[in-house]
Amino acid sequence: MPRVAEDFPLTLVNHPSAYVYSRPWYYGIRDNYAYTQLFRSQDQIWFAQSPTGGGKQNPAWDFQWFIPDYQPGEAYGFIMRAHYTPWSDRTTLEQQIQTHLSALKQD
């Protein structure tokens, strides 16, 4: 976990989740559709689990990007893909996103 100043006002940054990171993507389901965000492992994206979400029945799609040893004036970037599809089940979704995950490994 990165060091956070004691007076930093956003609790989303300094309250770790009990969930364990296993792969560089996550999804949510809303109104029978799945929305997935996929990242490259080497970009070191941290997923954020909001304690309040985006409001009633509205998921929060939060992630954080920490750059170790950053240098002022340098340009930095990361690559992300989004996938939106009708929801059926997790196995089908995992099959659908394999093309994206393979492409991200090549970047």
N, C-alpha and C positions, 0 to 999 in steps of 0.2 A: 504494500500500500504506500502511495507517495506521502511525503510529509506535507501537512496542511497547516497553515498559520492558525493559531488558537482562535483568533477573532474572525476567521473566514466565515461569511454569512450563509453559505449554501450547505445544508446538511446532506444533500445528495452526494457530495464529494467525499465526506469523511465518515460515513456510516456503512461499513461493509455488510454485504448480504450473506446469508447462509448458503446461497446457491454457489455452485462451483463452476468456474469457466472450463469448458471442455473443447469447444470448437468456435471459430471466429464468425458465428452467425447466430441470429435469433429471430423469432417470429412471434406474431400475435394474430389473434382471430377476432374479426369484427363483422357482424352481419353476414356470416357464411363466406367470408373471404379471408385469406391469409396474406399478411404483409410480412415479408422477410427482408432483413438487411444483412448483407454478407460483406466481409472484410478480408483483407490479406493478413495472414498471421504476422508477417514481418512489420506491419504498421503499428503493432502494439496498441490496438484500440481496447479500451476498458468499457464493459457494459455497465450501465447504471440502472438499478432497480429503484424506482421512485416510490417512496412510502405512500404517496397520495395519487400517483398516476397523473393523467391529464384531466381528471375530473370524473364524475359518475359515468361508468361504463365507457370510458375513453382512455385507452392505454397510453402510457408515456413511452416514446421511442427514444430513449436516452442512451448516449454513449459519450465517453470522454477520451480525449487523445492527449496523452502525456508524452512530451519529448524530452528524454533525458539529455542532459548536457547541451541544451540548446544554445545557439549563439545569436545574439541580437543582429538583425540585418540579413540573416540567412533565410532563404525560402525553404519551406517544408510542405509536404503534402501527403495525402493518403488516398487510397482507392477503395471505393465502396460500390456495391451493386445492390439494387432493390428488385424484389420479385413480388408481384401481386397476382393472386390466382384464386379461383373458387376453392373453398376448403372442403376436403373430404376426410383426410386422416393424415397423421404425421408421416407414415411410411411413404405415402404418395408424394407429399411435399418434399421429403428428403430425396426422393428419386428425381423430382423436377428440378431441384437446385444443384444437382451434381454438375451440370454443364457450367454453371456460374462458378462453383467452387474450383473446378478444374482450370477455368480461364484465369481466375485470380491467382492460382499457384504459378501461372506462367508469367504474370506481370512483374 
